[in-house]
Amino acid sequence: MSADDIAKFEQLAEDAYTRMYDAPRNRAKECYEDAMQYLAEAIKAAERSHLTEAIARLKARKEHIYNVYTHQFR
């Protein structure tokens, strides 16, 4: 996978994260799960390419989204 693939997954994750705020409360979990899945794919792609800075950044973003969901939507 390339940097373009990582960027694509990351953008899909960010779009899902944005939808999480716009979704009815009972649909926020679905958006959250989408964001987490897309970030997981981006992390896998970064790991295959040995992009350590991207891996760290993506993992931090994943943790941030987890914390937001846990504290604001659960």
C-alpha positions as CSV (number, residue, x, y, z in Angstrom):
1,M,0.0,0.0,0.0
2,S,1.1,3.5,-0.7
3,A,0.9,6.8,1.1
4,D,-2.2,7.5,-1.0
5,D,-3.9,4.5,0.5
6,I,-3.0,5.6,4.0
7,A,-4.4,9.1,3.2
8,K,-7.6,7.6,1.7
9,F,-8.3,5.5,4.8
10,E,-7.4,8.4,7.1
11,Q,-9.8,10.7,5.2
12,L,-12.6,8.1,5.4
13,A,-11.9,7.9,9.2
14,E,-12.1,11.7,9.6
15,D,-15.4,11.7,7.6
16,A,-16.8,9.0,9.8
17,Y,-15.7,11.0,12.9
18,T,-17.5,14.1,11.6
19,R,-20.6,12.1,10.9
20,M,-20.5,10.8,14.5
21,Y,-21.3,14.4,15.7
22,D,-24.0,14.9,13.1
23,A,-25.7,11.5,13.6
24,P,-28.6,10.9,15.9
25,R,-27.4,9.6,19.2
26,N,-28.4,6.0,18.4
27,R,-26.3,6.0,15.2
28,A,-23.1,7.6,16.6
29,K,-21.7,4.1,17.5
30,E,-21.9,3.1,13.9
31,C,-19.9,6.1,12.8
32,Y,-17.4,5.6,15.6
33,E,-16.9,2.0,14.5
34,D,-16.4,3.1,10.9
35,A,-13.8,5.6,12.0
36,M,-11.9,3.0,14.1
37,Q,-12.0,0.5,11.2
38,Y,-10.6,3.0,8.7
39,L,-7.9,4.0,11.1
40,A,-7.0,0.4,11.7
41,E,-6.6,0.0,7.9
42,A,-4.5,3.1,7.7
43,I,-2.3,1.8,10.6
44,K,-1.8,-1.6,8.9
45,A,-0.8,0.2,5.6
46,A,1.6,2.4,7.5
47,E,3.1,-0.6,9.3
48,R,3.6,-2.5,6.0
49,S,5.4,0.5,4.7
50,H,7.4,0.9,8.0
51,L,6.3,4.5,8.4
52,T,6.9,4.9,12.1
53,E,5.8,8.5,12.4
54,A,2.6,7.9,10.5
55,I,1.9,4.8,12.7
56,A,2.4,6.9,15.9
57,R,0.2,9.7,14.5
58,L,-2.6,7.4,13.4
59,K,-2.6,5.5,16.7
60,A,-2.8,8.7,18.6
61,R,-5.7,9.8,16.5
62,K,-7.4,6.5,17.1
63,E,-7.0,6.9,20.8
64,H,-8.3,10.4,20.7
65,I,-11.5,9.3,18.8
66,Y,-11.9,6.5,21.3
67,N,-11.7,8.9,24.2
68,V,-14.2,11.3,22.6
69,Y,-16.7,8.6,21.9
70,T,-16.3,7.1,25.4
71,H,-16.8,10.4,27.2
72,Q,-19.4,12.1,24.9
73,F,-21.4,9.4,23.3
74,R,-21.7,6.5,25.8
